[in-house]
Amino acid sequence: MAFREQRDIGQSFLEYAIMLVLIAVIVVAILLIVGDDVRIFVRDLLQTWFPPSP
């Protein structure tokens, strides 16, 4: 019975690891597709919040 519980714990850990890897791949893909737009948006937002000193 104890062996089955350890295997279940290992299986759930593996499932979480696979989910994290898939999420990371999706995030990287999104950043590669819209990376420049995000960079420009953040730059404009920061310039609005913190305008350059004259």
PDB file of N, CA, C, O and CB in Angstrom:
ATOM      1  N   MET A   1       0.820  -1.205   0.000  1.00  0.00           N
ATOM      2  CA  MET A   1       0.000   0.000   0.000  1.00  0.00           C
ATOM      3  C   MET A   1       0.866   1.272   0.000  1.00  0.00           C
ATOM      4  O   MET A   1       0.530   2.253  -0.663  1.00  0.00           O
ATOM      5  CB  MET A   1      -0.934  -0.003   1.216  1.00  0.00           C
ATOM      6  N   ALA A   2       1.986   1.249   0.749  1.00  0.00           N
ATOM      7  CA  ALA A   2       2.859   2.428   0.809  1.00  0.00           C
ATOM      8  C   ALA A   2       3.503   2.691  -0.549  1.00  0.00           C
ATOM      9  O   ALA A   2       3.682   3.844  -0.942  1.00  0.00           O
ATOM     10  CB  ALA A   2       3.948   2.241   1.886  1.00  0.00           C
ATOM     11  N   PHE A   3       3.855   1.609  -1.271  1.00  0.00           N
ATOM     12  CA  PHE A   3       4.475   1.780  -2.590  1.00  0.00           C
ATOM     13  C   PHE A   3       3.530   2.492  -3.542  1.00  0.00           C
ATOM     14  O   PHE A   3       3.959   3.343  -4.322  1.00  0.00           O
ATOM     15  CB  PHE A   3       4.886   0.422  -3.175  1.00  0.00           C
ATOM     16  N   ARG A   4       2.264   2.156  -3.487  1.00  0.00           N
ATOM     17  CA  ARG A   4       1.283   2.795  -4.366  1.00  0.00           C
ATOM     18  C   ARG A   4       1.162   4.276  -4.053  1.00  0.00           C
ATOM     19  O   ARG A   4       1.050   5.092  -4.968  1.00  0.00           O
ATOM     20  CB  ARG A   4      -0.085   2.117  -4.232  1.00  0.00           C
ATOM     21  N   GLU A   5       1.184   4.636  -2.774  1.00  0.00           N
ATOM     22  CA  GLU A   5       1.075   6.051  -2.412  1.00  0.00           C
ATOM     23  C   GLU A   5       2.294   6.823  -2.893  1.00  0.00           C
ATOM     24  O   GLU A   5       2.153   7.954  -3.357  1.00  0.00           O
ATOM     25  CB  GLU A   5       0.913   6.210  -0.891  1.00  0.00           C
ATOM     26  N   GLN A   6       3.494   6.241  -2.795  1.00  0.00           N
ATOM     27  CA  GLN A   6       4.689   6.926  -3.281  1.00  0.00           C
ATOM     28  C   GLN A   6       4.630   7.102  -4.789  1.00  0.00           C
ATOM     29  O   GLN A   6       5.024   8.151  -5.300  1.00  0.00           O
ATOM     30  CB  GLN A   6       5.952   6.152  -2.888  1.00  0.00           C
ATOM     31  N   ARG A   7       4.147   6.097  -5.513  1.00  0.00           N
ATOM     32  CA  ARG A   7       4.045   6.197  -6.957  1.00  0.00           C
ATOM     33  C   ARG A   7       3.047   7.276  -7.353  1.00  0.00           C
ATOM     34  O   ARG A   7       3.272   8.011  -8.315  1.00  0.00           O
ATOM     35  CB  ARG A   7       3.641   4.853  -7.558  1.00  0.00           C
ATOM     36  N   ASP A   8       1.949   7.373  -6.616  1.00  0.00           N
ATOM     37  CA  ASP A   8       0.959   8.413  -6.905  1.00  0.00           C
ATOM     38  C   ASP A   8       1.543   9.801  -6.691  1.00  0.00           C
ATOM     39  O   ASP A   8       1.268  10.722  -7.460  1.00  0.00           O
ATOM     40  CB  ASP A   8      -0.285   8.227  -6.031  1.00  0.00           C
ATOM     41  N   ILE A   9       2.353   9.951  -5.642  1.00  0.00           N
ATOM     42  CA  ILE A   9       2.979  11.248  -5.378  1.00  0.00           C
ATOM     43  C   ILE A   9       3.947  11.587  -6.506  1.00  0.00           C
ATOM     44  O   ILE A   9       3.964  12.719  -6.989  1.00  0.00           O
ATOM     45  CB  ILE A   9       3.715  11.241  -4.010  1.00  0.00           C
ATOM     46  N   GLY A  10       4.755  10.614  -6.929  1.00  0.00           N
ATOM     47  CA  GLY A  10       5.685  10.839  -8.025  1.00  0.00           C
ATOM     48  C   GLY A  10       4.969  11.154  -9.319  1.00  0.00           C
ATOM     49  O   GLY A  10       5.425  11.986 -10.103  1.00  0.00           O
ATOM     50  N   GLN A  11       3.857  10.497  -9.542  1.00  0.00           N
ATOM     51  CA  GLN A  11       3.097  10.741 -10.766  1.00  0.00           C
ATOM     52  C   GLN A  11       2.531  12.157 -10.755  1.00  0.00           C
ATOM     53  O   GLN A  11       2.575  12.843 -11.775  1.00  0.00           O
ATOM     54  CB  GLN A  11       1.959   9.705 -10.922  1.00  0.00           C
ATOM     55  N   SER A  12       2.002  12.603  -9.618  1.00  0.00           N
ATOM     56  CA  SER A  12       1.440  13.948  -9.571  1.00  0.00           C
ATOM     57  C   SER A  12       2.551  14.994  -9.735  1.00  0.00           C
ATOM     58  O   SER A  12       2.332  16.034 -10.355  1.00  0.00           O
ATOM     59  CB  SER A  12       0.677  14.170  -8.242  1.00  0.00           C
ATOM     60  N   PHE A  13       3.741  14.722  -9.182  1.00  0.00           N
ATOM     61  CA  PHE A  13       4.868  15.642  -9.364  1.00  0.00           C
ATOM     62  C   PHE A  13       5.247  15.727 -10.836  1.00  0.00           C
ATOM     63  O   PHE A  13       5.513  16.813 -11.352  1.00  0.00           O
ATOM     64  CB  PHE A  13       6.083  15.194  -8.524  1.00  0.00           C
ATOM     65  N   LEU A  14       5.272  14.597 -11.501  1.00  0.00           N
ATOM     66  CA  LEU A  14       5.603  14.581 -12.924  1.00  0.00           C
ATOM     67  C   LEU A  14       4.561  15.347 -13.730  1.00  0.00           C
ATOM     68  O   LEU A  14       4.909  16.062 -14.670  1.00  0.00           O
ATOM     69  CB  LEU A  14       5.710  13.138 -13.435  1.00  0.00           C
ATOM     70  N   GLU A  15       3.300  15.206 -13.375  1.00  0.00           N
ATOM     71  CA  GLU A  15       2.245  15.938 -14.088  1.00  0.00           C
ATOM     72  C   GLU A  15       2.416  17.438 -13.907  1.00  0.00           C
ATOM     73  O   GLU A  15       2.252  18.196 -14.862  1.00  0.00           O
ATOM     74  CB  GLU A  15       0.854  15.503 -13.595  1.00  0.00           C
ATOM     75  N   TYR A  16       2.747  17.880 -12.687  1.00  0.00           N
ATOM     76  CA  TYR A  16       2.969  19.307 -12.454  1.00  0.00           C
ATOM     77  C   TYR A  16       4.177  19.800 -13.250  1.00  0.00           C
ATOM     78  O   TYR A  16       4.147  20.897 -13.807  1.00  0.00           O
ATOM     79  CB  TYR A  16       3.170  19.584 -10.949  1.00  0.00           C
ATOM     80  N   ALA A  17       5.232  18.999 -13.306  1.00  0.00           N
ATOM     81  CA  ALA A  17       6.424  19.393 -14.048  1.00  0.00           C
ATOM     82  C   ALA A  17       6.111  19.529 -15.534  1.00  0.00           C
ATOM     83  O   ALA A  17       6.558  20.479 -16.177  1.00  0.00           O
ATOM     84  CB  ALA A  17       7.552  18.375 -13.833  1.00  0.00           C
ATOM     85  N   ILE A  18       5.352  18.594 -16.079  1.00  0.00           N
ATOM     86  CA  ILE A  18       4.984  18.669 -17.497  1.00  0.00           C
ATOM     87  C   ILE A  18       4.117  19.901 -17.757  1.00  0.00           C
ATOM     88  O   ILE A  18       4.289  20.578 -18.771  1.00  0.00           O
ATOM     89  CB  ILE A  18       4.236  17.385 -17.934  1.00  0.00           C
ATOM     90  N   MET A  19       3.199  20.189 -16.857  1.00  0.00           N
ATOM     91  CA  MET A  19       2.351  21.378 -17.033  1.00  0.00           C
ATOM     92  C   MET A  19       3.194  22.648 -17.000  1.00  0.00           C
ATOM     93  O   MET A  19       2.971  23.555 -17.802  1.00  0.00           O
ATOM     94  CB  MET A  19       1.261  21.437 -15.938  1.00  0.00           C
ATOM     95  N   LEU A  20       4.166  22.725 -16.079  1.00  0.00           N
ATOM     96  CA  LEU A  20       5.015  23.915 -16.009  1.00  0.00           C
ATOM     97  C   LEU A  20       5.851  24.078 -17.272  1.00  0.00           C
ATOM     98  O   LEU A  20       6.035  25.196 -17.753  1.00  0.00           O
ATOM     99  CB  LEU A  20       5.927  23.843 -14.788  1.00  0.00           C
ATOM    100  N   VAL A  21       6.355  22.983 -17.806  1.00  0.00           N
ATOM    101  CA  VAL A  21       7.130  23.049 -19.038  1.00  0.00           C
ATOM    102  C   VAL A  21       6.257  23.525 -20.191  1.00  0.00           C
ATOM    103  O   VAL A  21       6.683  24.370 -20.979  1.00  0.00           O
ATOM    104  CB  VAL A  21       7.745  21.682 -19.364  1.00  0.00           C
ATOM    105  N   LEU A  22       5.051  22.999 -20.299  1.00  0.00           N
ATOM    106  CA  LEU A  22       4.149  23.421 -21.372  1.00  0.00           C
ATOM    107  C   LEU A  22       3.788  24.902 -21.250  1.00  0.00           C
ATOM    108  O   LEU A  22       3.741  25.615 -22.252  1.00  0.00           O
ATOM    109  CB  LEU A  22       2.876  22.571 -21.360  1.00  0.00           C
ATOM    110  N   ILE A  23       3.536  25.361 -20.029  1.00  0.00           N
ATOM    111  CA  ILE A  23       3.219  26.776 -19.822  1.00  0.00           C
ATOM    112  C   ILE A  23       4.415  27.642 -20.196  1.00  0.00           C
ATOM    113  O   ILE A  23       4.248  28.694 -20.813  1.00  0.00           O
ATOM    114  CB  ILE A  23       2.806  27.036 -18.357  1.00  0.00           C
ATOM    115  N   ALA A  24       5.628  27.207 -19.826  1.00  0.00           N
ATOM    116  CA  ALA A  24       6.825  27.974 -20.170  1.00  0.00           C
ATOM    117  C   ALA A  24       7.008  28.049 -21.677  1.00  0.00           C
ATOM    118  O   ALA A  24       7.368  29.104 -22.200  1.00  0.00           O
ATOM    119  CB  ALA A  24       8.065  27.354 -19.520  1.00  0.00           C
ATOM    120  N   VAL A  25       6.769  26.957 -22.382  1.00  0.00           N
ATOM    121  CA  VAL A  25       6.895  26.962 -23.840  1.00  0.00           C
ATOM    122  C   VAL A  25       5.880  27.908 -24.463  1.00  0.00           C
ATOM    123  O   VAL A  25       6.205  28.631 -25.405  1.00  0.00           O
ATOM    124  CB  VAL A  25       6.713  25.544 -24.404  1.00  0.00           C
ATOM    125  N   ILE A  26       4.673  27.912 -23.957  1.00  0.00           N
ATOM    126  CA  ILE A  26       3.632  28.796 -24.479  1.00  0.00           C
ATOM    127  C   ILE A  26       3.996  30.261 -24.231  1.00  0.00           C
ATOM    128  O   ILE A  26       3.823  31.101 -25.113  1.00  0.00           O
ATOM    129  CB  ILE A  26       2.270  28.466 -23.832  1.00  0.00           C
ATOM    130  N   VAL A  27       4.498  30.567 -23.037  1.00  0.00           N
ATOM    131  CA  VAL A  27       4.884  31.947 -22.722  1.00  0.00           C
ATOM    132  C   VAL A  27       6.029  32.405 -23.616  1.00  0.00           C
ATOM    133  O   VAL A  27       6.012  33.529 -24.117  1.00  0.00           O
ATOM    134  CB  VAL A  27       5.288  32.072 -21.241  1.00  0.00           C
ATOM    135  N   VAL A  28       7.017  31.549 -23.819  1.00  0.00           N
ATOM    136  CA  VAL A  28       8.134  31.908 -24.696  1.00  0.00           C
ATOM    137  C   VAL A  28       7.642  32.137 -26.122  1.00  0.00           C
ATOM    138  O   VAL A  28       8.078  33.079 -26.783  1.00  0.00           O
ATOM    139  CB  VAL A  28       9.215  30.808 -24.675  1.00  0.00           C
ATOM    140  N   ALA A  29       6.742  31.288 -26.598  1.00  0.00           N
ATOM    141  CA  ALA A  29       6.211  31.452 -27.950  1.00  0.00           C
ATOM    142  C   ALA A  29       5.461  32.778 -28.079  1.00  0.00           C
ATOM    143  O   ALA A  29       5.616  33.486 -29.074  1.00  0.00           O
ATOM    144  CB  ALA A  29       5.282  30.277 -28.309  1.00  0.00           C
ATOM    145  N   ILE A  30       4.660  33.109 -27.087  1.00  0.00           N
ATOM    146  CA  ILE A  30       3.919  34.379 -27.126  1.00  0.00           C
ATOM    147  C   ILE A  30       4.885  35.561 -27.127  1.00  0.00           C
ATOM    148  O   ILE A  30       4.696  36.526 -27.867  1.00  0.00           O
ATOM    149  CB  ILE A  30       2.950  34.483 -25.922  1.00  0.00           C
ATOM    150  N   LEU A  31       5.934  35.478 -26.283  1.00  0.00           N
ATOM    151  CA  LEU A  31       6.893  36.578 -26.245  1.00  0.00           C
ATOM    152  C   LEU A  31       7.663  36.703 -27.550  1.00  0.00           C
ATOM    153  O   LEU A  31       7.996  37.814 -27.961  1.00  0.00           O
ATOM    154  CB  LEU A  31       7.861  36.389 -25.094  1.00  0.00           C
ATOM    155  N   LEU A  32       7.950  35.599 -28.204  1.00  0.00           N
ATOM    156  CA  LEU A  32       8.632  35.674 -29.494  1.00  0.00           C
ATOM    157  C   LEU A  32       7.736  36.297 -30.560  1.00  0.00           C
ATOM    158  O   LEU A  32       8.217  36.994 -31.454  1.00  0.00           O
ATOM    159  CB  LEU A  32       9.081  34.282 -29.937  1.00  0.00           C
ATOM    160  N   ILE A  33       6.437  36.045 -30.463  1.00  0.00           N
ATOM    161  CA  ILE A  33       5.511  36.571 -31.465  1.00  0.00           C
ATOM    162  C   ILE A  33       5.248  38.060 -31.247  1.00  0.00           C
ATOM    163  O   ILE A  33       5.289  38.837 -32.201  1.00  0.00           O
ATOM    164  CB  ILE A  33       4.190  35.793 -31.431  1.00  0.00           C
ATOM    165  N   VAL A  34       4.979  38.467 -30.013  1.00  0.00           N
ATOM    166  CA  VAL A  34       4.604  39.855 -29.740  1.00  0.00           C
ATOM    167  C   VAL A  34       5.637  40.580 -28.880  1.00  0.00           C
ATOM    168  O   VAL A  34       5.307  41.578 -28.240  1.00  0.00           O
ATOM    169  CB  VAL A  34       3.253  39.898 -29.057  1.00  0.00           C
ATOM    170  N   GLY A  35       6.853  40.107 -28.853  1.00  0.00           N
ATOM    171  CA  GLY A  35       7.890  40.677 -27.981  1.00  0.00           C
ATOM    172  C   GLY A  35       8.154  42.144 -28.240  1.00  0.00           C
ATOM    173  O   GLY A  35       8.236  42.934 -27.299  1.00  0.00           O
ATOM    174  N   ASP A  36       8.288  42.522 -29.498  1.00  0.00           N
ATOM    175  CA  ASP A  36       8.578  43.921 -29.809  1.00  0.00           C
ATOM    176  C   ASP A  36       7.427  44.832 -29.398  1.00  0.00           C
ATOM    177  O   ASP A  36       7.658  45.929 -28.889  1.00  0.00           O
ATOM    178  CB  ASP A  36       8.864  44.084 -31.300  1.00  0.00           C
ATOM    179  N   ASP A  37       6.209  44.395 -29.610  1.00  0.00           N
ATOM    180  CA  ASP A  37       5.055  45.205 -29.211  1.00  0.00           C
ATOM    181  C   ASP A  37       5.009  45.397 -27.707  1.00  0.00           C
ATOM    182  O   ASP A  37       4.699  46.488 -27.229  1.00  0.00           O
ATOM    183  CB  ASP A  37       3.758  44.561 -29.691  1.00  0.00           C
ATOM    184  N   VAL A  38       5.314  44.350 -26.961  1.00  0.00           N
ATOM    185  CA  VAL A  38       5.319  44.438 -25.492  1.00  0.00           C
ATOM    186  C   VAL A  38       6.427  45.380 -25.036  1.00  0.00           C
ATOM    187  O   VAL A  38       6.215  46.200 -24.143  1.00  0.00           O
ATOM    188  CB  VAL A  38       5.505  43.030 -24.851  1.00  0.00           C
ATOM    189  N   ARG A  39       7.612  45.267 -25.644  1.00  0.00           N
ATOM    190  CA  ARG A  39       8.734  46.134 -25.283  1.00  0.00           C
ATOM    191  C   ARG A  39       8.387  47.599 -25.533  1.00  0.00           C
ATOM    192  O   ARG A  39       8.664  48.453 -24.691  1.00  0.00           O
ATOM    193  CB  ARG A  39       9.992  45.743 -26.076  1.00  0.00           C
ATOM    194  N   ILE A  40       7.788  47.893 -26.672  1.00  0.00           N
ATOM    195  CA  ILE A  40       7.403  49.271 -27.007  1.00  0.00           C
ATOM    196  C   ILE A  40       6.324  49.774 -26.048  1.00  0.00           C
ATOM    197  O   ILE A  40       6.370  50.924 -25.610  1.00  0.00           O
ATOM    198  CB  ILE A  40       6.900  49.356 -28.471  1.00  0.00           C
ATOM    199  N   PHE A  41       5.354  48.919 -25.722  1.00  0.00           N
ATOM    200  CA  PHE A  41       4.288  49.312 -24.797  1.00  0.00           C
ATOM    201  C   PHE A  41       4.865  49.644 -23.426  1.00  0.00           C
ATOM    202  O   PHE A  41       4.493  50.655 -22.831  1.00  0.00           O
ATOM    203  CB  PHE A  41       3.234  48.191 -24.675  1.00  0.00           C
ATOM    204  N   VAL A  42       5.769  48.809 -22.915  1.00  0.00           N
ATOM    205  CA  VAL A  42       6.357  49.051 -21.592  1.00  0.00           C
ATOM    206  C   VAL A  42       7.197  50.321 -21.608  1.00  0.00           C
ATOM    207  O   VAL A  42       7.159  51.102 -20.658  1.00  0.00           O
ATOM    208  CB  VAL A  42       7.217  47.848 -21.148  1.00  0.00           C
ATOM    209  N   ARG A  43       7.959  50.532 -22.685  1.00  0.00           N
ATOM    210  CA  ARG A  43       8.775  51.744 -22.780  1.00  0.00           C
ATOM    211  C   ARG A  43       7.896  52.991 -22.764  1.00  0.00           C
ATOM    212  O   ARG A  43       8.185  53.951 -22.051  1.00  0.00           O
ATOM    213  CB  ARG A  43       9.633  51.718 -24.055  1.00  0.00           C
ATOM    214  N   ASP A  44       6.815  52.972 -23.559  1.00  0.00           N
ATOM    215  CA  ASP A  44       5.910  54.124 -23.595  1.00  0.00           C
ATOM    216  C   ASP A  44       5.232  54.341 -22.250  1.00  0.00           C
ATOM    217  O   ASP A  44       5.065  55.479 -21.811  1.00  0.00           O
ATOM    218  CB  ASP A  44       4.855  53.939 -24.683  1.00  0.00           C
ATOM    219  N   LEU A  45       4.844  53.260 -21.600  1.00  0.00           N
ATOM    220  CA  LEU A  45       4.194  53.365 -20.297  1.00  0.00           C
ATOM    221  C   LEU A  45       5.142  53.960 -19.262  1.00  0.00           C
ATOM    222  O   LEU A  45       4.745  54.830 -18.487  1.00  0.00           O
ATOM    223  CB  LEU A  45       3.701  51.992 -19.832  1.00  0.00           C
ATOM    224  N   LEU A  46       6.383  53.500 -19.244  1.00  0.00           N
ATOM    225  CA  LEU A  46       7.354  54.032 -18.292  1.00  0.00           C
ATOM    226  C   LEU A  46       7.687  55.490 -18.578  1.00  0.00           C
ATOM    227  O   LEU A  46       7.894  56.271 -17.649  1.00  0.00           O
ATOM    228  CB  LEU A  46       8.625  53.199 -18.318  1.00  0.00           C
ATOM    229  N   GLN A  47       7.741  55.868 -19.858  1.00  0.00           N
ATOM    230  CA  GLN A  47       7.994  57.269 -20.183  1.00  0.00           C
ATOM    231  C   GLN A  47       6.822  58.150 -19.768  1.00  0.00           C
ATOM    232  O   GLN A  47       7.009  59.318 -19.427  1.00  0.00           O
ATOM    233  CB  GLN A  47       8.267  57.429 -21.679  1.00  0.00           C
ATOM    234  N   THR A  48       5.617  57.594 -19.797  1.00  0.00           N
ATOM    235  CA  THR A  48       4.452  58.355 -19.349  1.00  0.00           C
ATOM    236  C   THR A  48       4.478  58.531 -17.832  1.00  0.00           C
ATOM    237  O   THR A  48       4.209  59.619 -17.323  1.00  0.00           O
ATOM    238  CB  THR A  48       3.149  57.657 -19.784  1.00  0.00           C
ATOM    239  N   TRP A  49       4.798  57.471 -17.122  1.00  0.00           N
ATOM    240  CA  TRP A  49       4.829  57.529 -15.649  1.00  0.00           C
ATOM    241  C   TRP A  49       6.023  58.313 -15.149  1.00  0.00           C
ATOM    242  O   TRP A  49       5.901  59.077 -14.192  1.00  0.00           O
ATOM    243  CB  TRP A  49       4.858  56.123 -15.057  1.00  0.00           C
ATOM    244  N   PHE A  50       7.165  58.141 -15.772  1.00  0.00           N
ATOM    245  CA  PHE A  50       8.393  58.787 -15.344  1.00  0.00           C
ATOM    246  C   PHE A  50       9.011  59.533 -16.518  1.00  0.00           C
ATOM    247  O   PHE A  50       9.936  59.033 -17.158  1.00  0.00           O
ATOM    248  CB  PHE A  50       9.385  57.756 -14.768  1.00  0.00           C
ATOM    249  N   PRO A  51       8.496  60.744 -16.806  1.00  0.00           N
ATOM    250  CA  PRO A  51       9.018  61.482 -17.971  1.00  0.00           C
ATOM    251  C   PRO A  51      10.494  61.839 -17.760  1.00  0.00           C
ATOM    252  O   PRO A  51      10.931  62.082 -16.635  1.00  0.00           O
ATOM    253  CB  PRO A  51       8.183  62.776 -18.222  1.00  0.00           C
ATOM    254  N   PRO A  52      11.254  61.864 -18.866  1.00  0.00           N
ATOM    255  CA  PRO A  52      12.677  62.192 -18.745  1.00  0.00           C
ATOM    256  C   PRO A  52      12.867  63.622 -18.227  1.00  0.00           C
ATOM    257  O   PRO A  52      12.080  64.519 -18.530  1.00  0.00           O
ATOM    258  CB  PRO A  52      13.386  62.020 -20.106  1.00  0.00           C
ATOM    259  N   SER A  53      13.917  63.806 -17.451  1.00  0.00           N
ATOM    260  CA  SER A  53      14.211  65.147 -16.912  1.00  0.00           C
ATOM    261  C   SER A  53      14.767  66.019 -18.029  1.00  0.00           C
ATOM    262  O   SER A  53      15.520  65.549 -18.882  1.00  0.00           O
ATOM    263  CB  SER A  53      15.223  65.070 -15.717  1.00  0.00           C
ATOM    264  N   PRO A  54      14.383  67.319 -18.014  1.00  0.00           N
ATOM    265  CA  PRO A  54      14.908  68.230 -19.042  1.00  0.00           C
ATOM    266  C   PRO A  54      16.353  68.598 -18.817  1.00  0.00           C
ATOM    267  O   PRO A  54      16.927  69.355 -19.599  1.00  0.00           O
ATOM    268  CB  PRO A  54      14.083  69.484 -19.093  1.00  0.00           C
TER     269      PRO A  54
END
